[in-house]
Amino acid sequence: MRMKRLLVAAIAATLAFSTRADEGMWLLQLMKQQNSIELMKKQGLKLDADAIYNPDGVSLKDAVGIFGGGCTGEIISPEGLILTNHHCGYESIQQHSSVEHDYLTDGFWAMSREEELPTPGLEFRFVHRIVDITEVVDAKVKAGEVSETDAMTRPFLSKLAKEQLAQSDLAGKPGIEPLALPFYAGNKYYLIYYKVYSDVRMVAAPPSSVGKFGGETDNWMWPRHTGDFSIFRIYADKNGDPAPYSADNVPLKTPKYLPISLSGPKEGDYAMVMGFPGSTERYLTQSEVRQLMEAENQAMIDMRTVYLDVLKKYMSSSDKIRIQYANKFAGSSNYWKNSIGMNKAIVDNDVLGTKAEQEQRFAAFAVQHPEYRGVVEKIDAVVEKSQATLRQLSYLSEGLGRTVEFGCPPAIMDQIKEALDTDNDTLLTSSLAMLEKAHDMIFNKDYDHDVDRAVMKAMLPALAKALTPEQLPDFYQTIQKKYKGDYDAYVDDLYSKSIFSSKKNLEKFLKKPSVKAIEKDMATVYSRSKLAKLGEVSQLYASLVAELPLLHKTYIRGLGEMKLPVPSYPDANFTLRLTYGNVKSYNPKDGVRYNYYTTTEGILEKEDPANPEFVVPAKLKELIQKGDYGRYAMPDGTMPVCFLTTNDITGGNSGSPVIDGEGRLIGTAFDGNWESLSGDINFDNNLQRCIVLDVRYMLFILEKLGGCKHLVDEMTILTD
């Protein structure tokens, strides 16, 4: 296979090739083949390859895992302590918070194991084993069991992963979950076995005035002064195996954990990040980048601006609503601002020009490689014919699918109608129970009916302004005809009169269900209309881009060959990666230089008691003013907060350990910088920076502000 030849050629490559060493989210299992370990040593690494990744023994990879559904965490004690970001633990902190116990505002510090809080739904995943299954997939394609396109899809790969697990020595072992994924756009396939622990307990979280200091204003910005960390612990059964929560479970005895260095980073020092970057699109064509800007990013910017404005209003008026919507607001606003910054950076950094130059080089390369001729032009043609549909789908998804929560499940209502029409009492009983459960899922502790009502009142006219009448769901016709275009009147009826709008209305229907009531129900009609339009547009878009997977597979394979002997890395797909670089300042624009670290002096400079994003806790302010930093200060007595490296990261790397050349933890990655938000598409070696929480500030907050010296004592702290 051509990709195999690409990798073999990379093995034979000399170490003298020219590359930007900081770029790349490298697969650990290919480090030796791609000679990256030698390049890392030239940058300052003191460890051997097996100390980083050893499929047959314990290595650094065994101290890193997936925290929750979209972050990274690292093990920092032999008793299963997890360090991750505050914004990664935010959902769990919010889950445990109430007006009476507002851990978001006040922070949480467990003073004993008994005080550590079980967190239902939170999981931690270790990579147990990685297996190359490219030959298995290729054999199935060759045998006609699956098409080349379908081989890249989730249904096929999920089935294959289960088959492979059943045939392996891991079958039946507790907590093992298999995941098969395509890499290099389907030119390679790997099966990853995860070991999943589901008893994860909250141990420590600073108040949001520390963990989110700077709020949305400072998000994606440098200089930064945010103590973005939280701490959890893994519990297991007495044998150390994954097990559901039980009072009998014990802290996991971890085979590997990261020692912590108090030496601190200096300009030019080696730094590597191990974690699970979520998604990059480094191999897009120029036309695809433009489409991303104009369709997906712009829809997110426009619709989330409306959504966030509503949430701000209600969250500022009620502590209850503030806590209910804290995690929703944080998640939505993060990528709203990211989209704004990405579109700006694409222009400022001339990403389109860089892509055009790459395509010119590829065209010249393809002259001698006919299998690659015309592939970019074919991709461009697909983009052109799908542009309008993707824009419509993006606005509908953002405007109705990701913001408005209220609705009634038409599928369940159809089952009830069928049961009533056929006098099927068994089906009727089960369907009514499902309907009640669906209602309770919407009306959960983090939902407010009036807030959601206000969101819809704002969203419907905004969506109508963005799209043409023909592009909207047909419930808009009802608004125009029956309600004379009065969105508020329509929404008020929907949120007040439907079967689903209150527990009282639901119970009335459950006592006496009827087909007539279902057919007249506004929430059912609205939801059916919304889902029908989303389904129609989704199917149309899928048909228009059906060629893209194989075109990308060809294009990425060709780019890899064109780059030889320089090895290539695959786009991020939330799998374990390593990136290496150095601690480094940067110059964002003429006449401006940013130092590579910040200190607590900047916290007091930014303090603004009138702005909730820049409030400094009284105790922290006192500690800073007294210089009461203990052993965590730098030699000159100042207290570091954050620092910069050139590591290549993206979403999903949040919480990733930043490790020095000797394998010691020096910080936790939590953000990228504003000037390089086009980095998911094109890495800029001059501007790209990873913003890191200095581990010394984390320890200072934990011990001095939180009073948790017992947790610090559990860690291995190195002073040189």
C-alpha positions in Angstrom: 0.0 0.0 0.0 1.2 3.5 -0.8 1.0 4.8 2.8 3.2 1.9 3.9 5.8 3.0 1.3 5.5 6.5 2.6 6.3 5.3 6.2 9.2 3.1 5.0 10.7 6.0 3.2 10.4 8.1 6.3 12.3 5.5 8.3 15.2 5.8 5.9 15.2 9.6 5.9 18.3 11.3 7.3 18.2 13.5 10.3 19.4 16.4 8.3 16.0 17.2 6.7 14.6 20.6 7.1 11.4 20.9 9.2 9.8 23.1 11.7 10.3 20.8 14.7 7.6 22.4 16.8 4.8 21.6 14.3 3.1 18.2 14.5 0.8 16.2 16.6 2.8 13.0 16.4 1.6 9.4 16.9 3.5 7.8 19.8 3.5 4.4 18.1 5.4 5.8 15.1 8.1 7.8 17.0 10.9 5.4 16.3 9.9 4.8 12.6 9.7 8.6 12.0 13.0 9.4 13.8 11.2 12.0 15.8 12.9 10.9 19.0 16.3 12.0 17.7 14.9 15.4 16.8 13.4 15.7 20.2 16.8 15.0 21.8 18.3 17.7 19.7 15.7 20.1 21.2 16.6 19.0 24.8 14.9 15.7 25.5 16.9 13.5 27.9 14.7 10.5 27.8 14.7 7.5 25.5 11.8 6.5 23.3 10.7 3.6 25.5 10.4 6.0 28.5 7.8 8.0 26.5 5.9 5.1 24.8 6.5 1.5 25.5 3.9 -1.0 24.2 5.4 -3.7 26.4 6.0 -1.8 29.6 5.2 1.2 31.7 6.0 4.7 30.2 4.8 8.3 30.3 1.7 7.5 28.2 0.4 5.5 31.2 0.2 8.7 33.3 -2.0 10.5 30.7 -5.6 9.9 29.8 -8.9 11.2 28.5 -10.7 13.3 31.2 -14.5 13.3 30.7 -15.7 13.7 27.1 -13.3 16.2 25.6 -10.2 16.9 27.7 -6.9 15.5 28.8 -5.8 14.7 32.4 -2.5 13.5 34.0 -1.8 11.4 37.0 0.2 13.2 39.6 0.4 10.8 42.6 0.6 7.1 43.2 -2.9 7.3 44.6 -4.7 8.2 41.4 -4.8 12.0 41.6 -5.8 13.6 38.3 -4.7 17.1 37.4 -6.7 18.8 34.6 -8.0 22.3 33.8 -10.7 24.1 35.7 -12.6 24.5 32.5 -12.4 20.8 32.0 -13.7 20.1 35.4 -16.3 22.9 35.1 -19.2 20.6 34.2 -18.5 18.5 37.3 -18.0 21.5 39.5 -21.3 22.9 38.3 -23.0 19.5 38.7 -22.1 19.6 42.4 -23.1 23.2 42.8 -26.2 24.8 44.1 -27.2 28.1 45.6 -26.5 26.6 49.1 -23.2 25.0 48.0 -21.8 27.3 45.2 -18.5 25.6 44.4 -18.3 27.6 41.2 -18.0 30.8 43.2 -16.4 29.5 46.4 -14.3 26.7 45.2 -14.1 23.2 46.6 -11.4 21.6 48.8 -11.7 18.1 50.1 -9.8 17.8 53.4 -10.0 14.1 53.5 -10.8 11.1 51.2 -14.2 11.0 52.8 -15.0 14.5 51.5 -14.1 13.7 47.9 -17.3 13.8 45.9 -18.5 11.0 43.6 -19.3 12.4 40.2 -21.8 10.3 38.3 -21.1 10.2 34.5 -17.5 11.3 34.8 -15.0 8.8 33.3 -11.2 8.6 32.9 -9.7 6.6 30.0 -6.2 5.3 29.8 -4.7 4.0 26.5 -4.2 0.4 27.2 -3.0 -0.8 23.8 -2.7 0.4 20.2 -2.9 -2.0 17.3 -2.3 -1.3 13.6 -5.3 -2.8 11.8 -4.6 -1.3 8.3 -4.1 -4.7 6.7 -7.3 -6.0 8.3 -9.4 -3.1 6.8 -7.6 -3.3 3.4 -8.3 -7.0 3.3 -12.0 -6.5 3.9 -12.1 -3.8 1.2 -10.3 -6.1 -1.3 -12.7 -8.9 -0.5 -15.7 -6.7 -1.2 -17.0 -6.9 2.4 -17.0 -3.1 2.6 -16.5 -0.2 0.2 -13.4 2.0 0.5 -15.6 4.9 1.6 -17.7 2.9 4.1 -14.5 1.5 5.7 -13.9 5.0 7.1 -17.4 5.2 8.7 -18.3 4.7 12.4 -20.8 1.8 11.9 -18.2 -0.4 10.1 -15.3 0.6 12.4 -17.4 0.0 15.6 -18.4 -3.4 14.4 -14.8 -4.2 13.5 -13.5 -3.0 16.9 -15.9 -5.3 18.7 -14.9 -8.3 16.5 -11.2 -7.6 17.2 -11.8 -7.3 21.0 -13.7 -10.6 21.0 -10.7 -12.3 19.4 -8.1 -10.7 21.7 -6.8 -11.6 25.1 -8.6 -8.6 26.5 -12.0 -10.0 25.9 -14.1 -10.0 29.1 -11.6 -7.9 31.1 -13.2 -5.1 33.2 -13.3 -1.6 31.7 -11.8 -2.4 28.3 -13.4 -0.5 25.4 -12.2 -0.7 21.8 -12.1 2.1 19.3 -11.1 1.8 15.7 -10.4 5.0 13.7 -9.0 6.1 10.3 -5.8 8.1 10.2 -4.2 10.0 7.3 -7.8 10.2 5.9 -8.1 6.5 5.7 -4.6 5.6 4.5 -4.0 4.0 7.9 -6.2 2.5 10.6 -5.5 1.9 14.3 -7.5 0.1 17.0 -7.1 1.6 20.4 -8.1 -0.3 23.5 -9.0 2.0 26.4 -9.2 1.1 30.0 -12.1 3.1 31.4 -12.6 4.0 35.1 -16.1 5.3 36.0 -15.6 6.1 39.7 -14.0 9.5 39.5 -14.4 11.9 42.4 -13.9 15.6 42.7 -11.1 16.5 45.1 -10.2 20.2 44.6 -11.2 23.2 42.5 -10.3 26.8 43.0 -13.0 29.5 43.0 -13.9 30.7 39.5 -12.3 34.0 40.4 -9.0 32.0 40.2 -9.9 29.2 37.8 -11.6 31.5 35.3 -9.8 34.7 36.1 -10.2 37.0 33.1 -13.3 35.2 31.9 -14.2 35.7 28.3 -12.2 38.8 28.0 -8.9 37.0 28.5 -10.0 33.8 26.8 -7.5 32.9 23.9 -5.4 35.9 25.0 -1.9 36.6 26.3 -0.7 37.7 28.8 -2.8 35.4 31.0 -3.2 35.1 34.7 -5.7 32.3 35.0 -5.3 29.5 37.6 -7.0 27.0 35.2 -6.8 23.7 37.2 -9.0 21.2 39.1 -8.1 17.9 40.7 -10.0 14.6 40.8 -9.2 11.1 41.9 -9.7 7.7 40.3 -11.2 5.0 42.5 -11.2 1.3 41.6 -12.1 -2.0 43.2 -9.7 -3.8 45.6 -8.0 -5.4 42.7 -7.4 -2.1 40.9 -9.9 -2.9 38.2 -12.5 -0.4 36.9 -15.8 -0.6 38.8 -19.0 1.4 39.3 -19.1 3.7 42.3 -19.0 1.9 45.6 -18.2 3.0 49.1 -15.8 0.0 49.1 -13.8 1.3 46.2 -10.3 2.5 46.9 -7.9 5.0 45.3 -6.3 3.6 42.2 -2.7 2.5 42.7 -1.3 3.9 39.4 1.7 2.2 37.7 2.9 5.6 36.5 2.5 9.2 37.7 4.3 12.4 36.9 6.9 13.9 39.3 6.6 17.7 39.6 9.5 20.0 39.1 9.8 23.3 41.0 12.8 24.4 38.9 10.6 26.3 36.5 10.9 26.8 32.8 13.4 29.2 31.2 13.4 30.7 27.7 14.5 28.0 25.2 13.9 25.0 27.5 12.6 21.9 26.0 8.9 21.2 26.5 6.6 18.4 25.3 2.8 18.0 25.5 1.2 14.6 25.6 -2.6 14.6 25.2 -5.7 14.1 23.1 -6.0 16.9 20.6 -9.6 17.0 19.4 -9.7 18.0 15.7 -7.5 19.8 13.2 -8.0 20.3 9.5 -4.4 21.0 8.3 -5.0 19.3 4.9 -7.9 21.4 3.7 -7.7 23.1 0.3 -8.0 26.8 -0.2 -11.6 26.5 -1.2 -12.4 24.4 1.8 -10.9 27.0 4.2 -13.0 29.7 2.6 -16.1 27.6 3.0 -15.2 27.0 6.6 -15.0 30.7 7.2 -18.2 31.7 5.3 -20.5 28.8 6.2 -19.6 27.1 9.5 -17.7 29.8 11.4 -20.0 32.6 10.4 -23.1 30.7 11.4 -21.6 29.9 14.8 -20.7 33.6 15.3 -24.1 34.9 14.3 -26.3 32.4 16.1 -24.3 32.1 19.3 -24.1 35.9 19.6 -27.9 35.9 19.9 -27.9 32.9 22.3 -25.1 34.2 24.6 -26.7 37.6 24.8 -29.9 36.0 26.2 -28.0 33.9 28.7 -26.0 36.8 30.0 -29.1 38.7 30.7 -30.7 36.0 32.7 -27.6 34.7 34.4 -26.8 38.1 35.8 -30.2 38.4 37.4 -30.3 35.1 39.3 -27.8 32.9 41.1 -29.9 29.9 40.4 -29.9 30.5 36.7 -26.2 31.5 36.7 -25.4 28.1 38.2 -27.8 26.2 35.9 -26.4 27.7 32.7 -22.7 28.2 33.7 -21.5 25.2 31.8 -23.7 25.8 28.8 -22.5 29.4 28.5 -18.8 28.5 28.9 -19.0 25.8 26.3 -20.9 27.9 23.8 -18.9 31.0 24.2 -15.5 29.3 24.0 -16.0 28.3 20.4 -17.9 31.4 19.5 -14.9 33.4 20.3 -12.6 30.8 18.7 -14.6 31.2 15.4 -14.2 35.0 15.5 -10.5 34.7 16.1 -10.0 32.0 13.5 -11.7 34.0 10.8 -9.6 37.0 11.7 -6.3 35.0 11.9 -7.0 33.3 8.5 -7.0 36.7 7.0 -4.2 38.3 9.1 -1.9 35.3 8.6 -2.7 34.9 4.9 -3.7 31.2 5.3 -5.5 31.3 1.9 -2.3 32.4 0.3 -0.3 29.6 2.0 -2.8 27.0 0.8 -2.7 28.4 -2.7 1.1 28.0 -2.7 0.8 24.5 -1.4 -1.6 23.6 -4.2 0.7 25.0 -6.8 3.6 22.8 -5.5 1.2 19.8 -5.5 0.2 20.5 -9.1 3.8 20.5 -10.1 4.4 17.3 -8.2 1.4 15.7 -9.8 2.9 16.2 -13.3 5.2 13.2 -12.6 2.5 11.4 -10.5 -0.6 11.1 -12.7 -2.7 9.4 -9.9 -2.8 12.9 -8.2 -3.6 15.0 -11.2 -6.9 17.0 -10.8 -7.7 15.9 -7.3 -7.6 19.5 -5.9 -9.9 20.7 -8.7 -12.3 17.9 -8.0 -12.4 18.9 -4.3 -13.0 22.5 -5.3 -15.9 21.4 -7.5 -17.5 19.6 -4.6 -17.1 22.6 -2.4 -18.7 24.9 -4.9 -21.8 22.8 -5.4 -22.2 22.2 -1.6 -21.5 25.7 -0.3 -25.1 27.0 -0.1 -26.3 23.8 1.5 -23.6 23.7 4.1 -24.4 27.3 5.0 -28.1 26.5 5.4 -27.3 23.4 7.5 -24.8 25.3 9.7 -27.4 28.1 10.5 -30.2 25.6 11.2 -28.0 23.5 13.4 -26.7 26.5 15.4 -30.0 28.3 15.5 -32.3 25.4 16.5 -30.2 22.3 17.1 -27.6 23.6 19.6 -29.4 26.5 21.4 -33.1 25.8 21.9 -33.7 22.8 24.1 -37.5 22.6 24.3 -39.4 20.3 22.0 -41.4 17.0 22.0 -40.1 13.8 20.5 -42.2 13.0 17.4 -41.1 9.4 17.2 -42.5 8.6 20.7 -45.7 10.5 19.8 -46.0 8.3 16.6 -45.7 5.2 18.8 -48.5 6.4 21.0 -50.7 7.1 18.0 -49.9 3.6 16.7 -50.8 2.1 20.1 -54.1 4.0 20.2 -55.0 3.1 16.6 -54.3 -0.6 17.2 -55.5 -0.8 20.8 -52.1 -2.1 21.8 -52.1 -1.5 25.6 -48.5 -2.9 26.0 -47.1 -0.5 23.5 -49.2 2.4 24.9 -47.9 1.8 28.4 -44.3 1.7 27.4 -44.6 4.7 25.0 -46.2 6.9 27.7 -43.5 5.9 30.1 -40.9 6.9 27.4 -42.7 10.2 26.9 -42.6 11.0 30.6 -38.9 10.1 30.7 -38.2 12.4 27.7 -40.0 15.3 29.4 -37.9 14.8 32.6 -34.7 14.8 30.5 -35.5 18.2 29.1 -36.8 19.6 32.4 -33.6 18.7 34.3 -31.9 20.6 37.1 -30.0 22.7 34.5 -33.0 23.8 32.5 -35.2 26.9 33.0 -38.3 27.0 30.8 -38.5 30.8 30.8 -34.8 31.2 29.8 -35.3 28.7 27.0 -38.4 30.5 25.9 -36.4 33.8 25.7 -33.7 32.0 23.7 -36.3 30.8 21.1 -37.9 34.3 20.9 -34.5 35.7 20.0 -33.4 32.9 17.8 -36.4 32.5 15.4 -36.3 36.0 13.9 -32.4 35.9 13.8 -32.6 32.6 11.8 -35.3 34.1 9.5 -33.0 37.0 8.8 -30.0 34.7 8.0 -31.9 32.3 5.7 -34.5 32.6 2.9 -38.1 31.5 3.6 -37.6 28.4 1.5 -34.6 27.4 3.7 -36.6 27.5 6.9 -38.7 24.7 8.6 -42.4 24.9 7.6 -43.4 25.9 11.1 -42.3 29.4 10.0 -45.3 29.4 7.7 -47.6 28.9 10.7 -46.0 31.9 12.4 -46.6 34.0 9.3 -50.2 32.9 8.6 -51.7 32.2 12.0 -49.6 34.6 14.1 -49.2 37.4 11.5 -45.4 37.1 11.9 -45.5 37.6 15.7 -42.7 35.3 16.9 -43.3 36.1 20.6 -47.0 35.1 20.4 -46.1 31.8 18.7 -43.4 31.0 21.2 -45.6 31.9 24.2 -48.3 29.5 23.0 -45.7 26.8 22.3 -44.1 27.1 25.7 -47.4 27.4 27.6 -50.1 25.3 25.8 -48.3 22.2 24.5 -48.5 18.7 26.1 -44.8 19.0 26.9 -44.8 22.6 28.3 -45.4 21.6 31.9 -45.7 18.6 34.2 -49.3 19.5 34.7 -50.1 19.5 30.9 -48.1 16.2 30.5 -49.9 14.5 33.3 -53.3 15.5 31.8 -52.3 13.9 28.5 -50.9 10.8 30.2 -54.3 10.2 31.9 -56.2 10.5 28.7 -54.0 10.2 25.6 -55.6 10.8 22.2 -54.6 11.0 18.6 -56.4 14.3 18.2 -54.4 15.8 21.1 -51.1 14.6 19.5 -52.0 16.0 16.1 -52.9 19.4 17.5 -49.9 19.6 19.9 -47.7 22.6 19.0 -44.5 21.1 20.4 -44.9 17.9 18.4 -45.7 19.9 15.2 -42.7 22.2 15.8 -40.3 19.4 16.6 -41.4 17.3 13.6 -41.0 20.3 11.3 -37.5 21.2 12.7 -36.2 17.6 12.5 -37.7 17.1 9.0 -35.8 20.2 7.7 -32.6 19.3 9.4 -32.9 15.8 8.1 -33.6 16.9 4.5 -30.7 19.4 4.4 -28.3 16.9 6.1 -29.2 14.2 3.5 -28.8 16.7 0.7 -25.4 17.8 2.0 -24.2 14.2 2.4 -25.1 13.4 -1.2 -23.3 16.5 -2.5 -20.1 15.7 -0.7 -20.1 11.9 -1.1 -16.9 12.0 -3.2 -14.9 14.0 -0.6 -13.6 11.1 1.6 -11.8 9.4 -1.2 -10.6 12.7 -2.7 -9.2 13.6 0.7 -7.6 10.2 1.0 -5.9 10.6 -2.3 -4.8 14.2 -1.7 -3.4 13.6 1.8 -1.5 10.5 0.5 -0.1 12.7 -2.3 0.9 15.5 0.1 2.7 12.9 2.2 4.7 11.6 -0.7 5.5 15.1 -1.9 7.0 16.0 1.5 9.3 13.0 1.7 11.8 12.4 3.3 10.1 14.7 5.9 7.5 12.5 7.7 3.8 13.6 8.0 1.5 13.5 10.9 -2.3 12.8 10.6 -4.9 15.4 11.6 -6.0 15.3 15.2 -8.9 13.0 16.0 -8.9 12.9 19.8 -6.3 10.2 20.0 -3.1 10.2 22.0 -0.5 12.5 20.5 2.9 14.0 21.4 4.1 17.5 20.4 7.4 18.9 21.3 8.9 22.4 21.3 10.4 25.0 23.5 9.6 27.7 26.0 9.5 30.9 24.0 8.3 34.6 24.0 6.9 36.0 20.8 6.3 39.2 18.8 2.6 39.5 17.8 3.1 42.7 15.8 5.6 45.4 15.1 6.9 47.0 18.2 5.3 44.5 20.6 7.1 41.7 22.5 5.4 39.4 24.9 7.5 37.8 27.6 7.2 34.0 28.0 5.8 34.1 31.5 3.4 36.1 33.7 3.4 36.7 37.5 0.9 37.4 40.3 1.7 41.1 39.8 -0.4 41.0 36.7 -3.4 39.7 38.8 -3.4 42.8 40.9 -2.9 45.0 37.8 -6.0 43.5 36.2 -8.1 43.5 39.4 -11.5 45.2 38.9 -14.0 44.7 41.7 -16.8 46.0 39.5 -16.1 43.4 36.8 -16.9 39.8 37.8 -14.3 38.5 35.4 -11.5 40.3 37.3 -12.4 39.9 40.9 -9.5 38.8 43.1 -10.4 36.8 46.2 -9.4 38.7 49.4 -7.3 35.9 50.7 -5.4 35.6 47.4 -4.8 39.3 47.3 -3.4 39.2 50.9 -1.1 36.4 50.0 0.2 38.2 46.9 0.7 41.5 48.8 2.6 39.7 51.5 4.6 37.7 49.0 3.6 34.6 51.0 4.5 32.1 48.3 6.4 29.5 50.3 8.8 27.3 48.2 6.9 28.0 45.0 8.3 31.4 44.2 11.1 32.0 41.7 14.6 32.8 43.1 13.8 36.5 42.9 10.7 36.1 45.1 8.1 36.6 42.4 5.3 34.1 41.8 4.9 32.8 38.3 1.4 32.1 37.0 1.5 31.1 33.3 4.1 30.6 30.6 4.3 30.0 26.8 5.7 27.2 24.7 5.8 26.6 20.9 3.9 23.3 21.3 1.3 22.4 18.7 -2.0 22.0 20.5 -5.7 22.3 19.9 -9.0 21.7 21.7 -8.9 18.4 23.6 -5.3 19.2 24.7 -6.9 21.2 27.5 -5.5 19.7 30.7 -2.5 18.1 28.9 0.7 17.8 30.9 3.6 20.0 29.8 6.7 17.9 30.5 10.3 18.9 30.6 13.3 17.1 29.0 13.6 14.8 32.0 10.0 13.7 32.1 8.9 16.0 35.0 5.7 18.0 35.0 6.2 21.7 34.7 2.7 22.9 33.7 -0.7 22.1 32.3 -1.8 23.3 28.9 -5.0 25.2 28.8 -5.2 27.6 25.8 -3.8 28.9 22.5 -3.1 32.5 21.6 -5.4 34.8 19.7 -2.9 35.6 16.9 -2.7 31.9 15.9 -6.3 30.8 16.0 -5.9 29.7 12.4 -3.5 27.1 13.7 -6.1 24.2 13.3 -5.8 24.8 9.6 -2.2 26.1 9.2 0.5 26.0 11.8 2.5 29.2 12.0 5.9 28.6 13.7 6.4 32.3 14.5 3.1 33.0 16.1 1.7 29.7 17.4 1.9 29.5 21.2 0.6 27.1 23.8 -0.6 28.9 27.0 0.4 26.9 30.1 -0.5 27.1 33.8 2.8 27.0 35.7 2.6 24.0 38.1 4.1 26.1 40.8 1.1 28.4 40.8 -1.2 25.4 41.0 0.7 24.1 44.0 0.7 27.6 45.6 -3.1 27.9 45.2 -3.7 24.4 46.4 -1.6 24.8 49.5 -1.9 28.4 50.5 -5.4 29.3 49.3 -7.1 25.9 49.6 -5.3 24.6 52.6 -4.6 21.3 50.9 -1.1 20.6 51.9 -2.1 16.9 52.4 -2.6 16.7 48.6 0.7 18.3 47.9 2.4 15.8 50.3 0.9 13.0 48.2 2.8 14.2 45.2 6.5 13.8 44.3 8.0 17.3 44.3 11.4 17.8 42.9 13.4 20.9 43.6 16.2 20.5 41.1 
